[in-house]
Amino acid sequence: MTASWVLSLSCPDRPGIVHAVSGVLADHDGNITESQQFGDADTGLFFMRVEFASAADRAELETALGVVAARFEMTWKLDVAGRRMRTLVLVSKAEHCINDLLFRERAGTLPVDIVGVAGNHTTLEDLAAFYGKPFHHIPVTRETKPAAEAELLALVERLDVELVVLARYMQILSPALSEALRGRAINIHHSFLPSFKGARPYFQAHDRGVKLIGATAHYVTSDLDEGPIIEQDVERVDHTFTPESLTAIGADVERRALARAVRWHAEHRILLDGHRTIVFR
């Protein structure tokens, strides 16, 4: 039976990589349906994403690709194309991002399986229940933070979570937890940073007369809000906008950018290139 697969890889750039990969796929009756590649002249790395159909099973493909991977020193991943990625969403009190993700999942436009919602407040428990999602309350204080993070990481392992999404989760992850979730945790924040930190950033923006409202989705690292950027979005504004309308626009920009980042990650379209990302849209 023919199945659809997605292969993503990175390695030091050298001649023959595409030929070797496509040759393996051809040897296993693979029909390439989408292929993208990029050679980074700055880092000397090569990146590739291929979707293909093949009747070969996973073991056959992984064995054959493993030979090529060893030859070219590849970091690679093979997955079933379109498989819904097991996802845990972290929330606090803001509902716009989590509501958008849950709606898109239900509508079938986001290839994730949201297996749970975890919050440091219970504000959004009813919203999770509306979508039939289990809600896990993990309160966090300065004193309980280590225990709370241990509980969160245990939940990730128990639910076999592949992706953690911080949907306006207003807690800073410790360096240890950030490292444990490296490459599989996505955060969203407004793009005023570092200009307008703290509470009510859109009111601060209004006071300063900003002309652009933006949002950045990025991977979580121990450097607060400085992880590899996946996606950014903006809206132009002017002096006629109130703090409330700026806040509403900001919420819309945030959920758009976050949804795209989550979708691209779930579709294996993002490859890390040092502190940057390669995104095969």
C-alpha positions as CSV (number, residue, x, y, z in Angstrom):
1,M,0.0,0.0,0.0
2,T,1.4,3.4,-1.0
3,A,1.9,5.9,1.8
4,S,2.9,9.6,1.8
5,W,6.1,10.6,3.6
6,V,7.9,13.7,4.5
7,L,11.7,13.8,4.8
8,S,13.6,16.8,6.3
9,L,17.3,17.0,6.7
10,S,20.4,19.2,7.1
11,C,24.1,18.5,6.7
12,P,27.3,20.1,5.6
13,D,26.9,21.3,2.0
14,R,28.7,19.3,-0.7
15,P,27.9,18.0,-4.2
16,G,25.7,15.0,-4.6
17,I,23.3,15.3,-1.7
18,V,20.1,15.8,-3.8
19,H,21.2,13.0,-6.2
20,A,21.8,10.6,-3.3
21,V,18.5,11.3,-1.6
22,S,16.5,11.1,-4.8
23,G,18.3,8.0,-5.8
24,V,17.3,6.2,-2.5
25,L,13.7,7.3,-3.1
26,A,13.7,6.1,-6.7
27,D,15.2,2.7,-5.6
28,H,12.1,2.3,-3.3
29,D,9.6,3.4,-6.0
30,G,9.3,6.8,-4.4
31,N,7.4,9.5,-6.3
32,I,8.5,12.9,-5.2
33,T,5.5,15.3,-4.9
34,E,7.2,18.3,-3.3
35,S,10.9,19.2,-2.9
36,Q,12.6,22.2,-1.5
37,Q,16.3,22.8,-0.7
38,F,18.6,25.6,0.4
39,G,22.3,26.0,0.8
40,D,23.4,28.6,3.4
41,A,26.6,30.2,2.2
42,D,27.1,31.7,5.7
43,T,27.1,28.5,7.6
44,G,28.0,26.0,4.9
45,L,25.0,23.9,5.7
46,F,22.5,22.4,3.3
47,F,18.8,22.0,4.1
48,M,16.1,19.9,2.3
49,R,12.5,18.9,2.7
50,V,10.9,16.3,0.4
51,E,7.4,14.8,0.3
52,F,7.1,11.6,-1.5
53,A,4.8,8.6,-2.0
54,S,6.2,5.1,-1.7
55,A,4.9,1.5,-1.0
56,A,8.1,0.8,1.0
57,D,7.6,0.5,4.8
58,R,9.2,2.8,7.3
59,A,11.9,0.2,8.3
60,E,13.0,-0.1,4.6
61,L,13.1,3.6,4.1
62,E,14.9,4.4,7.3
63,T,17.6,1.7,6.7
64,A,18.3,3.0,3.2
65,L,18.2,6.7,4.2
66,G,20.4,5.9,7.2
67,V,23.2,4.9,4.8
68,V,23.0,8.1,3.0
69,A,22.7,10.1,6.2
70,A,25.9,8.6,7.6
71,R,27.7,9.4,4.3
72,F,26.7,13.0,4.3
73,E,26.7,13.6,8.2
74,M,23.0,14.4,8.1
75,T,20.6,15.3,10.8
76,W,17.3,14.0,9.5
77,K,13.7,13.0,10.2
78,L,11.2,10.9,8.4
79,D,7.5,11.1,9.2
80,V,4.1,10.3,7.7
81,A,3.0,13.3,5.7
82,G,-0.1,14.9,7.2
83,R,0.2,13.1,10.6
84,R,-1.3,15.2,13.4
85,M,1.4,16.1,15.8
86,R,0.6,15.6,19.5
87,T,0.5,19.0,21.1
88,L,0.2,20.5,24.6
89,V,-0.9,24.2,24.8
90,L,0.2,26.3,27.8
91,V,-2.1,29.2,28.8
92,S,-2.6,31.8,31.5
93,K,-5.7,34.1,31.1
94,A,-5.6,35.5,27.5
95,E,-7.9,33.4,25.3
96,H,-7.4,34.6,21.8
97,C,-4.5,32.4,20.8
98,I,-5.7,29.1,22.4
99,N,-9.2,29.7,21.1
100,D,-7.8,30.1,17.6
101,L,-5.7,27.0,17.8
102,L,-8.5,24.9,19.1
103,F,-10.9,26.2,16.4
104,R,-8.3,25.5,13.6
105,E,-7.7,22.0,14.9
106,R,-11.4,21.3,15.0
107,A,-11.9,22.8,11.5
108,G,-9.1,20.5,10.2
109,T,-6.9,23.3,9.0
110,L,-4.1,22.8,11.6
111,P,-2.4,19.3,11.5
112,V,-2.1,18.9,15.3
113,D,-3.8,16.8,17.9
114,I,-4.1,19.0,21.0
115,V,-4.0,16.4,23.7
116,G,-4.3,18.8,26.6
117,V,-4.3,22.4,27.8
118,A,-2.2,23.4,30.9
119,G,-2.6,26.7,32.7
120,N,-1.2,28.4,35.7
121,H,-4.7,29.8,36.2
122,T,-8.1,28.2,35.8
123,T,-9.5,31.1,33.7
124,L,-9.6,29.1,30.5
125,E,-10.7,25.7,31.9
126,D,-14.2,26.2,30.5
127,L,-12.9,27.0,27.1
128,A,-10.8,23.9,27.0
129,A,-13.9,21.9,28.1
130,F,-16.0,23.4,25.3
131,Y,-13.6,21.9,22.8
132,G,-13.4,18.6,24.8
133,K,-9.9,19.0,25.9
134,P,-8.5,18.0,29.3
135,F,-7.4,20.9,31.4
136,H,-4.4,20.6,33.8
137,H,-4.1,23.3,36.4
138,I,-0.4,23.8,37.4
139,P,-0.2,26.9,39.5
140,V,3.2,28.7,39.6
141,T,4.7,30.9,42.3
142,R,8.3,31.9,42.8
143,E,8.6,29.3,45.6
144,T,6.8,26.5,43.7
145,K,8.3,27.1,40.2
146,P,10.8,24.2,40.3
147,A,8.1,21.7,41.4
148,A,5.6,23.2,38.9
149,E,8.0,22.8,36.0
150,A,8.8,19.2,37.0
151,E,5.0,18.5,37.0
152,L,4.7,20.2,33.5
153,L,7.6,18.1,32.1
154,A,6.1,14.9,33.6
155,L,2.8,15.8,31.8
156,V,4.7,16.3,28.5
157,E,6.2,12.8,28.9
158,R,3.0,11.1,30.1
159,L,1.0,12.5,27.2
160,D,3.8,11.7,24.7
161,V,3.8,15.4,23.6
162,E,5.8,16.3,20.5
163,L,5.1,20.0,20.5
164,V,4.5,22.5,23.3
165,V,2.8,25.8,22.4
166,L,3.0,28.8,24.8
167,A,-0.3,30.5,23.8
168,R,0.2,33.7,25.8
169,Y,1.5,31.7,28.7
170,M,2.7,34.4,31.1
171,Q,5.5,32.5,32.8
172,I,9.2,32.5,32.0
173,L,10.5,28.9,31.5
174,S,13.7,28.1,33.4
175,P,16.9,27.4,31.4
176,A,16.6,23.7,32.4
177,L,13.0,23.4,31.1
178,S,13.8,25.5,28.0
179,E,16.6,23.1,27.2
180,A,14.4,20.0,27.8
181,L,12.0,21.4,25.3
182,R,14.5,22.7,22.8
183,G,13.3,22.7,19.3
184,R,9.8,21.6,20.3
185,A,8.3,24.6,22.1
186,I,6.9,27.6,20.3
187,N,6.2,31.0,22.0
188,I,4.3,34.1,20.7
189,H,4.8,37.7,21.8
190,H,4.1,41.1,20.6
191,S,6.9,42.7,18.6
192,F,7.3,45.8,20.7
193,L,10.0,44.1,22.8
194,P,12.2,45.4,24.2
195,S,10.5,48.8,23.9
196,F,7.3,48.1,25.8
197,K,7.8,45.5,28.5
198,G,5.4,44.6,31.3
199,A,1.7,45.1,31.6
200,R,-0.6,46.8,29.0
201,P,2.0,47.0,26.2
202,Y,-0.6,48.2,23.7
203,F,-1.5,51.1,26.0
204,Q,2.2,52.0,26.1
205,A,2.4,51.7,22.4
206,H,-0.6,54.1,22.0
207,D,1.1,56.6,24.3
208,R,4.2,56.5,22.1
209,G,2.2,56.8,18.8
210,V,3.4,53.6,17.2
211,K,2.7,53.0,13.5
212,L,3.2,49.3,13.4
213,I,1.6,46.5,15.5
214,G,3.5,43.3,15.2
215,A,3.9,39.7,16.6
216,T,6.8,37.2,16.6
217,A,6.5,33.4,16.9
218,H,9.8,31.7,17.9
219,Y,11.3,28.7,19.5
220,V,11.8,28.8,23.2
221,T,15.3,29.1,24.5
222,S,16.9,30.1,27.8
223,D,17.3,33.6,26.3
224,L,13.9,35.2,27.0
225,D,12.0,36.0,23.8
226,E,15.2,35.6,21.7
227,G,14.9,32.1,20.3
228,P,15.0,31.4,16.6
229,I,12.3,33.3,14.8
230,I,9.8,31.2,12.9
231,E,7.2,33.8,11.7
232,Q,6.4,37.5,12.1
233,D,3.3,39.5,11.2
234,V,2.4,43.2,11.3
235,E,-0.4,45.6,10.8
236,R,0.0,49.3,10.1
237,V,-1.8,51.7,12.4
238,D,-2.1,55.4,13.0
239,H,-3.1,58.1,15.4
240,T,-6.8,57.3,15.1
241,F,-6.5,54.0,16.9
242,T,-7.4,53.7,20.5
243,P,-5.5,51.6,23.0
244,E,-8.4,49.1,22.9
245,S,-8.4,48.9,19.1
246,L,-4.6,48.4,19.1
247,T,-5.1,45.6,21.6
248,A,-7.6,43.9,19.4
249,I,-5.4,44.3,16.3
250,G,-2.5,42.9,18.3
251,A,-4.5,39.9,19.4
252,D,-5.4,39.1,15.7
253,V,-1.7,39.5,14.6
254,E,-0.5,37.2,17.4
255,R,-2.9,34.4,16.6
256,R,-2.2,34.6,12.9
257,A,1.6,34.4,13.4
258,L,1.3,31.6,16.0
259,A,-1.0,29.5,13.9
260,R,1.3,29.6,10.9
261,A,4.3,28.7,13.1
262,V,2.5,25.8,14.6
263,R,1.4,24.5,11.2
264,W,4.8,24.8,9.6
265,H,6.4,23.0,12.6
266,A,3.8,20.2,12.4
267,E,4.4,19.8,8.7
268,H,8.2,19.6,9.3
269,R,8.8,22.7,7.3
270,I,11.2,24.3,9.8
271,L,14.8,23.5,10.1
272,L,17.2,25.1,12.6
273,D,20.2,26.9,11.2
274,G,22.1,28.0,14.3
275,H,20.1,30.9,15.8
276,R,18.0,31.2,12.7
277,T,15.4,29.0,11.0
278,I,14.9,27.8,7.5
279,V,11.2,27.7,6.7
280,F,10.1,25.8,3.6
281,R,6.6,27.2,3.0
